[in-house]
Amino acid sequence: MDANGDGVMTYEEYIAWVDADKFDNICQYALGALFDLADADRDGSLDRAQFTTLRQALGNRADNADAAFDALDGDGDGRVGRAEYLASIRAYVTGEESPWGRPVLTGAARHPLDRVPCRAGRGQQTRSR
């Protein structure tokens, strides 16, 4: 994962490393655990405030959290479920059609997944660009 061996995994290194198998067997568990921490009421979904807290905890800028939330809230119920959250990130990092690629990537944030928490091996971590 850490292609240049500097002990820090950049977004580019992550995208070069990740594929569907690695996401399914490694990354989804870390992202799911963080989702669960943000899900304060333990109902399996995040409201807009919980979603914004999760994005900020991952080092993403808050100024496009509303666009990201709206892109992921496909049914407009004011909630983003755990499964749809993980599926959208999986689709994005594996090059499939994903809500992350539309309003989330435009405007304020260059990459919504700059700090994808997916550690494999020792001393590797993510950082924002």
Secondary structure, 3 states (H helix, E strand, C coil): CCCCCCCCECHHHHHHHCCHHHHHHHHHHHHHHHHHHHCCCCCCEECHHHHHHHHHHCCCCHHHHHHHHHHHCCCCCCCEEHHHHHHHHHHHHCCCCCHHHCCCCCCCCCCCCCCCCCCCCCCCCECCC
